[in-house]
C-alpha cells in the first residue's frame, strides 16, 4: 500500500513540482508550488463546486427540515426516511461536502513528503529519467520566504483566509435561522467558523512554509469558488 502511494501519488507530484521548478523564471520553488496548487484545484474544481452547491441547498432546505422534525419528533425512523426523501427530491447529497477534503488529504500528505525530499540531494533520486535534475533546489522563495522552515506569519494568514472562506459559506444562513428556536446544527456550524481557522493556525505554525503556502493558495481558490456559488444562489 505504501509503495502504491509512493508510485501513484508522491512520485508524480514530486516530479511535476521539480519540472515546474525547472520551468518557471528564476527557478522559484514557491512559484512552482503556487502553479501546482492552482492546477490541482482546477482539476478538482467541478467536484468542489458541486459540494459547495449541495451545502447551499442544504441551507435552503432548513425550513422544510424543521417542519419534518416537528412532524416526526416522536418517530426517528420516519424522520430519517422523510429526510432522505427530501434530499432525493431536491438532488442534494448531504455528504458531498466531505469529499473534496478527503481527496485533498492524501495530496497534502504527498506534497509534505515531496517538500521534505526536494531539499535533500538524495530525494532527487525519485526523478523520472525525462525530468532534468537541478542538482539542488533553492529553499528561499520570492527573496524572503524559506520554504523549508516554519513561517508563523504565513500560518496566521492561512487561518485568516480560512475564516473568510468559512464566513462566505455562511453568507445566507442567517436568513433561514429561527431566532426563537435556534437550530443546533446551525449553532455548531457557526462555532466551527472560529474553531477551524484557529486549528489551521495551530497546525500551520509548526509546518514548513512550503506546505503552508499550498494551503494559503488552495484557500484563496476556495474563496473564489464560494463567491461564485453565493452569486448563483442570490440570482436563484
ChimeraX commands (.cxc) that place a marker at each C-alpha (Angstrom):
marker #1 position 0.00,0.00,0.00 radius 0.5
marker #1 position 2.86,2.37,0.86 radius 0.5
marker #1 position 4.58,1.53,-2.43 radius 0.5
marker #1 position 1.31,2.19,-4.29 radius 0.5
marker #1 position 1.02,5.61,-2.61 radius 0.5
marker #1 position 4.65,6.32,-3.47 radius 0.5
marker #1 position 4.35,5.42,-7.16 radius 0.5
marker #1 position 0.87,6.74,-7.91 radius 0.5
marker #1 position 0.82,9.93,-5.86 radius 0.5
marker #1 position 4.07,11.00,-4.21 radius 0.5
marker #1 position 6.45,10.43,-7.11 radius 0.5
marker #1 position 4.25,12.03,-9.82 radius 0.5
marker #1 position 3.64,15.12,-7.63 radius 0.5
marker #1 position 7.33,15.38,-6.78 radius 0.5
marker #1 position 8.37,15.09,-10.43 radius 0.5
marker #1 position 5.81,17.62,-11.63 radius 0.5
marker #1 position 6.90,20.01,-8.88 radius 0.5
marker #1 position 10.56,19.74,-9.95 radius 0.5
marker #1 position 9.53,20.10,-13.60 radius 0.5
marker #1 position 7.74,23.36,-12.73 radius 0.5
marker #1 position 10.78,24.48,-10.72 radius 0.5
marker #1 position 12.96,23.91,-13.79 radius 0.5
marker #1 position 10.48,25.80,-15.97 radius 0.5
marker #1 position 9.47,28.91,-14.00 radius 0.5
marker #1 position 11.62,32.03,-14.35 radius 0.5
marker #1 position 14.39,32.28,-11.78 radius 0.5
marker #1 position 13.86,28.74,-10.52 radius 0.5
marker #1 position 11.48,29.86,-7.75 radius 0.5
marker #1 position 10.20,26.79,-5.87 radius 0.5
marker #1 position 7.47,28.82,-4.17 radius 0.5
marker #1 position 6.11,29.85,-7.56 radius 0.5
marker #1 position 6.23,26.19,-8.62 radius 0.5
marker #1 position 4.13,25.28,-5.56 radius 0.5
marker #1 position 1.60,28.02,-6.40 radius 0.5
marker #1 position 1.26,26.81,-10.01 radius 0.5
marker #1 position 0.93,23.18,-8.90 radius 0.5
marker #1 position -1.76,24.14,-6.37 radius 0.5
marker #1 position -3.79,26.06,-8.98 radius 0.5
marker #1 position -3.58,23.12,-11.42 radius 0.5
marker #1 position -4.70,20.64,-8.74 radius 0.5
marker #1 position -7.62,22.89,-7.74 radius 0.5
marker #1 position -8.67,23.41,-11.37 radius 0.5
marker #1 position -8.76,19.63,-11.88 radius 0.5
marker #1 position -10.98,19.12,-8.83 radius 0.5
marker #1 position -12.97,22.34,-9.22 radius 0.5
marker #1 position -16.11,20.65,-10.68 radius 0.5
marker #1 position -16.22,18.37,-7.65 radius 0.5
marker #1 position -15.67,21.27,-5.23 radius 0.5
marker #1 position -18.36,23.41,-6.87 radius 0.5
marker #1 position -20.81,20.52,-6.69 radius 0.5
marker #1 position -20.03,20.05,-2.98 radius 0.5
marker #1 position -20.45,23.77,-2.25 radius 0.5
marker #1 position -23.73,23.79,-4.17 radius 0.5
marker #1 position -25.03,20.89,-2.07 radius 0.5
marker #1 position -24.09,22.76,1.11 radius 0.5
marker #1 position -26.03,25.81,-0.03 radius 0.5
marker #1 position -29.00,23.64,-1.00 radius 0.5
marker #1 position -28.96,22.10,2.47 radius 0.5
marker #1 position -29.17,25.58,3.94 radius 0.5
marker #1 position -32.12,26.44,1.69 radius 0.5
marker #1 position -33.89,23.26,2.83 radius 0.5
marker #1 position -33.53,24.07,6.54 radius 0.5
marker #1 position -37.14,25.40,6.90 radius 0.5
marker #1 position -38.51,22.18,5.39 radius 0.5
marker #1 position -36.19,20.15,7.59 radius 0.5
marker #1 position -37.59,21.88,10.69 radius 0.5
marker #1 position -41.11,21.08,9.52 radius 0.5
marker #1 position -40.18,17.41,9.19 radius 0.5
marker #1 position -38.53,17.43,12.63 radius 0.5
marker #1 position -41.69,18.84,14.16 radius 0.5
marker #1 position -43.94,16.44,12.26 radius 0.5
marker #1 position -41.91,13.32,13.16 radius 0.5
marker #1 position -40.48,14.42,16.52 radius 0.5
marker #1 position -41.59,11.16,18.15 radius 0.5
marker #1 position -40.55,8.83,15.32 radius 0.5
marker #1 position -36.87,8.92,14.43 radius 0.5
marker #1 position -37.19,6.22,11.76 radius 0.5
marker #1 position -39.93,8.16,9.96 radius 0.5
marker #1 position -37.87,11.35,10.26 radius 0.5
marker #1 position -34.88,9.64,8.68 radius 0.5
marker #1 position -36.95,8.34,5.77 radius 0.5
marker #1 position -38.64,11.71,5.23 radius 0.5
marker #1 position -35.30,13.50,5.34 radius 0.5
marker #1 position -33.73,11.20,2.76 radius 0.5
marker #1 position -36.82,11.59,0.56 radius 0.5
marker #1 position -36.45,15.38,0.79 radius 0.5
marker #1 position -32.77,15.18,-0.16 radius 0.5
marker #1 position -33.59,12.90,-3.10 radius 0.5
marker #1 position -36.39,15.19,-4.30 radius 0.5
marker #1 position -34.06,18.17,-4.46 radius 0.5
marker #1 position -31.00,16.24,-5.66 radius 0.5
marker #1 position -28.95,17.00,-2.53 radius 0.5
marker #1 position -26.13,14.83,-1.21 radius 0.5
marker #1 position -25.52,15.74,2.46 radius 0.5
marker #1 position -22.14,14.01,2.46 radius 0.5
marker #1 position -20.71,15.60,-0.70 radius 0.5
marker #1 position -19.08,18.41,1.29 radius 0.5
marker #1 position -16.64,15.91,2.85 radius 0.5
marker #1 position -15.41,14.53,-0.47 radius 0.5
marker #1 position -13.12,17.42,-1.55 radius 0.5
marker #1 position -11.48,17.40,1.89 radius 0.5
marker #1 position -10.95,13.63,1.75 radius 0.5
marker #1 position -9.36,13.99,-1.69 radius 0.5
marker #1 position -7.11,16.84,-0.56 radius 0.5
marker #1 position -5.71,14.97,2.45 radius 0.5
marker #1 position -3.62,12.39,0.52 radius 0.5
marker #1 position -2.45,15.16,-1.84 radius 0.5
marker #1 position -1.46,17.27,1.17 radius 0.5
marker #1 position 0.47,14.32,2.64 radius 0.5
marker #1 position 2.17,13.66,-0.71 radius 0.5
marker #1 position 3.12,17.33,-1.04 radius 0.5
marker #1 position 4.51,17.30,2.51 radius 0.5
marker #1 position 6.70,14.31,1.64 radius 0.5
marker #1 position 7.65,15.89,-1.69 radius 0.5
marker #1 position 8.78,19.08,0.04 radius 0.5
marker #1 position 10.87,17.13,2.52 radius 0.5
marker #1 position 12.51,15.23,-0.33 radius 0.5
marker #1 position 13.01,18.30,-2.51 radius 0.5
marker #1 position 15.62,19.91,-0.28 radius 0.5
marker #1 position 17.63,16.72,0.16 radius 0.5
marker #1 position 20.09,15.71,-2.60 radius 0.5
marker #1 position 19.11,12.04,-2.21 radius 0.5
marker #1 position 15.43,12.97,-2.68 radius 0.5
marker #1 position 16.11,13.94,-6.29 radius 0.5
marker #1 position 16.73,10.26,-6.98 radius 0.5
marker #1 position 12.93,9.97,-7.31 radius 0.5
marker #1 position 13.03,11.95,-10.55 radius 0.5
marker #1 position 11.94,10.27,-13.75 radius 0.5
marker #1 position 14.60,9.99,-16.46 radius 0.5
marker #1 position 12.87,12.62,-18.61 radius 0.5
marker #1 position 12.82,15.27,-15.80 radius 0.5
marker #1 position 16.02,17.32,-15.56 radius 0.5
marker #1 position 17.83,17.03,-12.26 radius 0.5
marker #1 position 18.55,20.57,-11.00 radius 0.5
marker #1 position 21.20,19.25,-8.60 radius 0.5
marker #1 position 19.69,21.20,-5.71 radius 0.5
marker #1 position 16.59,23.26,-5.04 radius 0.5
marker #1 position 16.71,26.75,-3.59 radius 0.5
marker #1 position 14.85,26.93,-0.31 radius 0.5
marker #1 position 14.20,30.70,-0.47 radius 0.5
marker #1 position 11.20,31.90,-2.48 radius 0.5
marker #1 position 10.36,35.46,-3.55 radius 0.5
marker #1 position 13.61,36.58,-1.98 radius 0.5
marker #1 position 12.48,36.26,1.64 radius 0.5
marker #1 position 10.42,33.11,2.34 radius 0.5
marker #1 position 12.35,30.00,3.37 radius 0.5
marker #1 position 10.09,27.17,2.26 radius 0.5
marker #1 position 11.88,24.54,4.35 radius 0.5
marker #1 position 11.43,26.37,7.66 radius 0.5
marker #1 position 8.50,27.47,9.80 radius 0.5
marker #1 position 6.72,30.71,8.90 radius 0.5
marker #1 position 4.29,31.63,11.71 radius 0.5
marker #1 position 3.03,34.77,9.95 radius 0.5
marker #1 position 2.12,32.70,6.90 radius 0.5
marker #1 position 0.24,30.36,9.24 radius 0.5
marker #1 position -1.73,33.31,10.62 radius 0.5
marker #1 position -2.54,34.35,7.05 radius 0.5
marker #1 position -3.74,30.80,6.32 radius 0.5
marker #1 position -6.04,30.94,9.36 radius 0.5
marker #1 position -7.36,34.37,8.40 radius 0.5
marker #1 position -8.15,33.24,4.86 radius 0.5
marker #1 position -9.85,30.13,6.25 radius 0.5
marker #1 position -12.06,32.41,8.37 radius 0.5
marker #1 position -13.00,34.44,5.27 radius 0.5
marker #1 position -13.85,31.26,3.35 radius 0.5
marker #1 position -15.94,29.90,6.25 radius 0.5
marker #1 position -17.69,33.24,6.63 radius 0.5
marker #1 position -18.62,33.26,2.96 radius 0.5
marker #1 position -20.02,29.73,3.26 radius 0.5
marker #1 position -22.45,31.06,5.91 radius 0.5
marker #1 position -23.30,34.21,3.94 radius 0.5
marker #1 position -27.03,33.44,3.58 radius 0.5
marker #1 position -27.56,31.21,6.60 radius 0.5
marker #1 position -28.84,33.99,8.88 radius 0.5
marker #1 position -31.88,34.40,6.67 radius 0.5
marker #1 position -33.04,30.88,7.44 radius 0.5
marker #1 position -32.18,30.83,11.17 radius 0.5
marker #1 position -35.12,30.74,13.58 radius 0.5
marker #1 position -34.38,33.20,16.41 radius 0.5
marker #1 position -37.00,31.72,18.76 radius 0.5
marker #1 position -35.87,28.14,18.19 radius 0.5
marker #1 position -32.19,28.01,17.22 radius 0.5
marker #1 position -31.08,25.12,15.07 radius 0.5
marker #1 position -28.35,23.14,16.92 radius 0.5
marker #1 position -26.71,22.28,13.59 radius 0.5
marker #1 position -26.57,25.96,12.61 radius 0.5
marker #1 position -25.12,26.85,16.01 radius 0.5
marker #1 position -22.42,24.19,15.68 radius 0.5
marker #1 position -21.60,25.43,12.17 radius 0.5
marker #1 position -21.15,28.96,13.48 radius 0.5
marker #1 position -18.85,27.70,16.23 radius 0.5
marker #1 position -16.74,25.98,13.56 radius 0.5
marker #1 position -16.45,29.39,11.88 radius 0.5
marker #1 position -13.96,30.32,14.62 radius 0.5
marker #1 position -12.68,26.90,15.66 radius 0.5
marker #1 position -11.42,25.72,12.26 radius 0.5
marker #1 position -9.33,28.85,11.45 radius 0.5
marker #1 position -7.71,28.63,14.90 radius 0.5
marker #1 position -6.87,24.97,14.25 radius 0.5
marker #1 position -5.37,25.91,10.87 radius 0.5
marker #1 position -3.12,28.48,12.59 radius 0.5
marker #1 position -2.04,26.00,15.28 radius 0.5
marker #1 position -1.21,23.29,12.73 radius 0.5
marker #1 position 0.43,25.69,10.25 radius 0.5
marker #1 position 2.58,27.20,13.00 radius 0.5
marker #1 position 4.89,24.18,13.02 radius 0.5
marker #1 position 4.77,23.20,9.34 radius 0.5
marker #1 position 7.36,24.14,6.71 radius 0.5
marker #1 position 6.39,27.31,4.84 radius 0.5
marker #1 position 6.15,25.46,1.53 radius 0.5
marker #1 position 3.24,23.37,2.78 radius 0.5
marker #1 position 1.52,26.37,4.36 radius 0.5
marker #1 position 1.91,28.21,1.05 radius 0.5
marker #1 position -0.02,25.39,-0.61 radius 0.5
marker #1 position -2.78,25.78,1.99 radius 0.5
marker #1 position -2.90,29.57,1.51 radius 0.5
marker #1 position -3.27,29.27,-2.26 radius 0.5
marker #1 position -5.86,26.49,-2.08 radius 0.5
marker #1 position -7.89,28.55,0.41 radius 0.5
marker #1 position -7.79,31.60,-1.87 radius 0.5
marker #1 position -9.04,29.36,-4.68 radius 0.5
marker #1 position -11.84,28.13,-2.38 radius 0.5
marker #1 position -12.81,31.73,-1.60 radius 0.5
marker #1 position -13.34,32.45,-5.31 radius 0.5
marker #1 position -15.34,29.23,-5.69 radius 0.5
marker #1 position -17.50,30.23,-2.72 radius 0.5
marker #1 position -18.09,33.72,-4.16 radius 0.5
marker #1 position -19.19,32.10,-7.42 radius 0.5
marker #1 position -21.64,29.79,-5.61 radius 0.5
marker #1 position -23.00,32.64,-3.47 radius 0.5
marker #1 position -23.73,34.73,-6.56 radius 0.5
marker #1 position -25.52,31.80,-8.19 radius 0.5
marker #1 position -27.79,31.38,-5.17 radius 0.5
marker #1 position -28.51,35.12,-4.97 radius 0.5
marker #1 position -29.77,35.02,-8.54 radius 0.5
marker #1 position -31.98,31.97,-7.90 radius 0.5
marker link #1:1,2 radius 0.2
marker link #1:2,3 radius 0.2
marker link #1:3,4 radius 0.2
marker link #1:4,5 radius 0.2
marker link #1:5,6 radius 0.2
marker link #1:6,7 radius 0.2
marker link #1:7,8 radius 0.2
marker link #1:8,9 radius 0.2
marker link #1:9,10 radius 0.2
marker link #1:10,11 radius 0.2
marker link #1:11,12 radius 0.2
marker link #1:12,13 radius 0.2
marker link #1:13,14 radius 0.2
marker link #1:14,15 radius 0.2
marker link #1:15,16 radius 0.2
marker link #1:16,17 radius 0.2
marker link #1:17,18 radius 0.2
marker link #1:18,19 radius 0.2
marker link #1:19,20 radius 0.2
marker link #1:20,21 radius 0.2
marker link #1:21,22 radius 0.2
marker link #1:22,23 radius 0.2
marker link #1:23,24 radius 0.2
marker link #1:24,25 radius 0.2
marker link #1:25,26 radius 0.2
marker link #1:26,27 radius 0.2
marker link #1:27,28 radius 0.2
marker link #1:28,29 radius 0.2
marker link #1:29,30 radius 0.2
marker link #1:30,31 radius 0.2
marker link #1:31,32 radius 0.2
marker link #1:32,33 radius 0.2
marker link #1:33,34 radius 0.2
marker link #1:34,35 radius 0.2
marker link #1:35,36 radius 0.2
marker link #1:36,37 radius 0.2
marker link #1:37,38 radius 0.2
marker link #1:38,39 radius 0.2
marker link #1:39,40 radius 0.2
marker link #1:40,41 radius 0.2
marker link #1:41,42 radius 0.2
marker link #1:42,43 radius 0.2
marker link #1:43,44 radius 0.2
marker link #1:44,45 radius 0.2
marker link #1:45,46 radius 0.2
marker link #1:46,47 radius 0.2
marker link #1:47,48 radius 0.2
marker link #1:48,49 radius 0.2
marker link #1:49,50 radius 0.2
marker link #1:50,51 radius 0.2
marker link #1:51,52 radius 0.2
marker link #1:52,53 radius 0.2
marker link #1:53,54 radius 0.2
marker link #1:54,55 radius 0.2
marker link #1:55,56 radius 0.2
marker link #1:56,57 radius 0.2
marker link #1:57,58 radius 0.2
marker link #1:58,59 radius 0.2
marker link #1:59,60 radius 0.2
marker link #1:60,61 radius 0.2
marker link #1:61,62 radius 0.2
marker link #1:62,63 radius 0.2
marker link #1:63,64 radius 0.2
marker link #1:64,65 radius 0.2
marker link #1:65,66 radius 0.2
marker link #1:66,67 radius 0.2
marker link #1:67,68 radius 0.2
marker link #1:68,69 radius 0.2
marker link #1:69,70 radius 0.2
marker link #1:70,71 radius 0.2
marker link #1:71,72 radius 0.2
marker link #1:72,73 radius 0.2
marker link #1:73,74 radius 0.2
marker link #1:74,75 radius 0.2
marker link #1:75,76 radius 0.2
marker link #1:76,77 radius 0.2
marker link #1:77,78 radius 0.2
marker link #1:78,79 radius 0.2
marker link #1:79,80 radius 0.2
marker link #1:80,81 radius 0.2
marker link #1:81,82 radius 0.2
marker link #1:82,83 radius 0.2
marker link #1:83,84 radius 0.2
marker link #1:84,85 radius 0.2
marker link #1:85,86 radius 0.2
marker link #1:86,87 radius 0.2
marker link #1:87,88 radius 0.2
marker link #1:88,89 radius 0.2
marker link #1:89,90 radius 0.2
marker link #1:90,91 radius 0.2
marker link #1:91,92 radius 0.2
marker link #1:92,93 radius 0.2
marker link #1:93,94 radius 0.2
marker link #1:94,95 radius 0.2
marker link #1:95,96 radius 0.2
marker link #1:96,97 radius 0.2
marker link #1:97,98 radius 0.2
marker link #1:98,99 radius 0.2
marker link #1:99,100 radius 0.2
marker link #1:100,101 radius 0.2
marker link #1:101,102 radius 0.2
marker link #1:102,103 radius 0.2
marker link #1:103,104 radius 0.2
marker link #1:104,105 radius 0.2
marker link #1:105,106 radius 0.2
marker link #1:106,107 radius 0.2
marker link #1:107,108 radius 0.2
marker link #1:108,109 radius 0.2
marker link #1:109,110 radius 0.2
marker link #1:110,111 radius 0.2
marker link #1:111,112 radius 0.2
marker link #1:112,113 radius 0.2
marker link #1:113,114 radius 0.2
marker link #1:114,115 radius 0.2
marker link #1:115,116 radius 0.2
marker link #1:116,117 radius 0.2
marker link #1:117,118 radius 0.2
marker link #1:118,119 radius 0.2
marker link #1:119,120 radius 0.2
marker link #1:120,121 radius 0.2
marker link #1:121,122 radius 0.2
marker link #1:122,123 radius 0.2
marker link #1:123,124 radius 0.2
marker link #1:124,125 radius 0.2
marker link #1:125,126 radius 0.2
marker link #1:126,127 radius 0.2
marker link #1:127,128 radius 0.2
marker link #1:128,129 radius 0.2
marker link #1:129,130 radius 0.2
marker link #1:130,131 radius 0.2
marker link #1:131,132 radius 0.2
marker link #1:132,133 radius 0.2
marker link #1:133,134 radius 0.2
marker link #1:134,135 radius 0.2
marker link #1:135,136 radius 0.2
marker link #1:136,137 radius 0.2
marker link #1:137,138 radius 0.2
marker link #1:138,139 radius 0.2
marker link #1:139,140 radius 0.2
marker link #1:140,141 radius 0.2
marker link #1:141,142 radius 0.2
marker link #1:142,143 radius 0.2
marker link #1:143,144 radius 0.2
marker link #1:144,145 radius 0.2
marker link #1:145,146 radius 0.2
marker link #1:146,147 radius 0.2
marker link #1:147,148 radius 0.2
marker link #1:148,149 radius 0.2
marker link #1:149,150 radius 0.2
marker link #1:150,151 radius 0.2
marker link #1:151,152 radius 0.2
marker link #1:152,153 radius 0.2
marker link #1:153,154 radius 0.2
marker link #1:154,155 radius 0.2
marker link #1:155,156 radius 0.2
marker link #1:156,157 radius 0.2
marker link #1:157,158 radius 0.2
marker link #1:158,159 radius 0.2
marker link #1:159,160 radius 0.2
marker link #1:160,161 radius 0.2
marker link #1:161,162 radius 0.2
marker link #1:162,163 radius 0.2
marker link #1:163,164 radius 0.2
marker link #1:164,165 radius 0.2
marker link #1:165,166 radius 0.2
marker link #1:166,167 radius 0.2
marker link #1:167,168 radius 0.2
marker link #1:168,169 radius 0.2
marker link #1:169,170 radius 0.2
marker link #1:170,171 radius 0.2
marker link #1:171,172 radius 0.2
marker link #1:172,173 radius 0.2
marker link #1:173,174 radius 0.2
marker link #1:174,175 radius 0.2
marker link #1:175,176 radius 0.2
marker link #1:176,177 radius 0.2
marker link #1:177,178 radius 0.2
marker link #1:178,179 radius 0.2
marker link #1:179,180 radius 0.2
marker link #1:180,181 radius 0.2
marker link #1:181,182 radius 0.2
marker link #1:182,183 radius 0.2
marker link #1:183,184 radius 0.2
marker link #1:184,185 radius 0.2
marker link #1:185,186 radius 0.2
marker link #1:186,187 radius 0.2
marker link #1:187,188 radius 0.2
marker link #1:188,189 radius 0.2
marker link #1:189,190 radius 0.2
marker link #1:190,191 radius 0.2
marker link #1:191,192 radius 0.2
marker link #1:192,193 radius 0.2
marker link #1:193,194 radius 0.2
marker link #1:194,195 radius 0.2
marker link #1:195,196 radius 0.2
marker link #1:196,197 radius 0.2
marker link #1:197,198 radius 0.2
marker link #1:198,199 radius 0.2
marker link #1:199,200 radius 0.2
marker link #1:200,201 radius 0.2
marker link #1:201,202 radius 0.2
marker link #1:202,203 radius 0.2
marker link #1:203,204 radius 0.2
marker link #1:204,205 radius 0.2
marker link #1:205,206 radius 0.2
marker link #1:206,207 radius 0.2
marker link #1:207,208 radius 0.2
marker link #1:208,209 radius 0.2
marker link #1:209,210 radius 0.2
marker link #1:210,211 radius 0.2
marker link #1:211,212 radius 0.2
marker link #1:212,213 radius 0.2
marker link #1:213,214 radius 0.2
marker link #1:214,215 radius 0.2
marker link #1:215,216 radius 0.2
marker link #1:216,217 radius 0.2
marker link #1:217,218 radius 0.2
marker link #1:218,219 radius 0.2
marker link #1:219,220 radius 0.2
marker link #1:220,221 radius 0.2
marker link #1:221,222 radius 0.2
marker link #1:222,223 radius 0.2
marker link #1:223,224 radius 0.2
marker link #1:224,225 radius 0.2
marker link #1:225,226 radius 0.2
marker link #1:226,227 radius 0.2
marker link #1:227,228 radius 0.2
marker link #1:228,229 radius 0.2
marker link #1:229,230 radius 0.2
marker link #1:230,231 radius 0.2
marker link #1:231,232 radius 0.2
marker link #1:232,233 radius 0.2
marker link #1:233,234 radius 0.2
marker link #1:234,235 radius 0.2
marker link #1:235,236 radius 0.2
view
